[in-house]
Amino acid sequence: MKNLKLIDKIIYVVNALVATMLLLSYLLPYFPPKNFAILSVLSLGVPFLILINVLFFIYWLIKVKKQLVLSLLVLIIGYFTLGSLYKFSSSDLEPNQTDLSVMNYNVRLFNLYEWIPEKGVETKMIDFIESKAPDILSLQEYHPHKNVDLSFFKYKFEKLSGKKVMNGQAIFSQYPIINSGSVEFPDTSNNAIFVDVVKNQDTLRIYNVHLQSLGIDANVDKLKQEDSDRLFKRVEQTFKMQQFQTELFIKHKEQSPYKMIICGDFNNTAFSFVYKEIKGSLNDAFKVAGNGFGRTYDFKFFPVRIDFIFANKEFEITDFKTFDNKFSDHYPIFATFKLHE
């Protein structure tokens, strides 16, 4: 510090504060929101803290200063604790005809209220899905839109609610569905649904989980108009609801006799309590075979990954992709698997 200019001393103090915040955030997945709601809210900012620390590291690297060690050390600890925000490489394995392919997509009611000022968004979404031809399709905020035709799937299960506008979740499958149901979340339109499908001689369980929404508008101007105290309290309450929903889901999940794949929109990041609890011992398809930031939500400030595909270790994850199309406020994710006996 003695050899630093005044401006660099100030920058290093800020660097130290941000690095400390990031280091403390690594503990957030272990604090239940019901007991530590304020701390849990900070999990939303972990991607931002990581990016800021990367910038500090680059700054000190360019200046050839030993102060780069601080952010570098914190980032390395985070990599081995929670995994990387950015994946540099993907799986080298090639999918083949024995693979199972799964797509997860929050379709935002197929643009029913024209949030995207473009004609035919719903049919473009369906054309995209058909072009990727997943064996299993998991949809959140599904709505039986009059222009939506998913009949190229042989089987489906949907769970809808609402009086004026029916909406909810759906799972479409190319394999026979022999059982289906839902995990009811009280006092909300969100829930988790499941299907048991038969592929060859295997029965597989597919879950579609949609946890409580934060109700945050990704539009920067609208976000600036939000009352900060009210926004903070709303997010706190939402995280508590997410924990309760997660506890209900895990009880159901633990009773499943089958190998499983869990898809969903968790409305929370990979640095959260609910992510850790739902994932458990399962593999995160992005962490195994993805690349880049894996951004799944259209948030302009920094990349946010809140949509996930998990699988039992019996599934070899051979590929994972996030598609950068803007037909919804979420981006579709796609994973392929090879099932080992």
Stockholm file with secondary structure:
# STOCKHOLM 1.0

chainA/1-341         MKNLKLIDKIIYVVNALVATMLLLSYLLPYFPPKNFAILSVLSLGVPFLILINVLFFIYWLIKVKKQLVLSLLVLIIGYFTLGSLYKFSSSDLEPNQTDLSVMNYNVRLFNLYEWIPEKGVETKMIDFIESKAPDILSLQEYHPHKNVDLSFFKYKFEKLSGKKVMNGQAIFSQYPIINSGSVEFPDTSNNAIFVDVVKNQDTLRIYNVHLQSLGIDANVDKLKQEDSDRLFKRVEQTFKMQQFQTELFIKHKEQSPYKMIICGDFNNTAFSFVYKEIKGSLNDAFKVAGNGFGRTYDFKFFPVRIDFIFANKEFEITDFKTFDNKFSDHYPIFATFKLHE
#=GR chainA/1-341 SS CTTSCHHHHHHHHHHHHHHHHHHHHTTGGGSCTTTCHHHHHGGGGHHHHHHHHHHHHHHHHHTTCTTHHHHHHHHHHHHHHTCCSSBCCCCCCCCCTTCEEEEEEECGGGGTTCSSCCTTHHHHHHHHHHHHCCSEEEEEEECCCTTCCCTTSSEEEEEEECSSSCEEEEEEESSCEEEEEEEECTTSSCEEEEEEEEETTEEEEEEEEECCCCCCCCCHHHHHHSCHHHHHHHHHHHHHHHHHHHHHHHHHHTTCCSEEEEEEECSSCTTSHHHHHHHTTSEEHHHHHCCBCCCCBCCSSSCBCCEEEEECTTEEEEEEEECCCCSSSBCCEEEEEEECC
#=GC SS_cons         CTTSCHHHHHHHHHHHHHHHHHHHHTTGGGSCTTTCHHHHHGGGGHHHHHHHHHHHHHHHHHTTCTTHHHHHHHHHHHHHHTCCSSBCCCCCCCCCTTCEEEEEEECGGGGTTCSSCCTTHHHHHHHHHHHHCCSEEEEEEECCCTTCCCTTSSEEEEEEECSSSCEEEEEEESSCEEEEEEEECTTSSCEEEEEEEEETTEEEEEEEEECCCCCCCCCHHHHHHSCHHHHHHHHHHHHHHHHHHHHHHHHHHTTCCSEEEEEEECSSCTTSHHHHHHHTTSEEHHHHHCCBCCCCBCCSSSCBCCEEEEECTTEEEEEEEECCCCSSSBCCEEEEEEECC
//
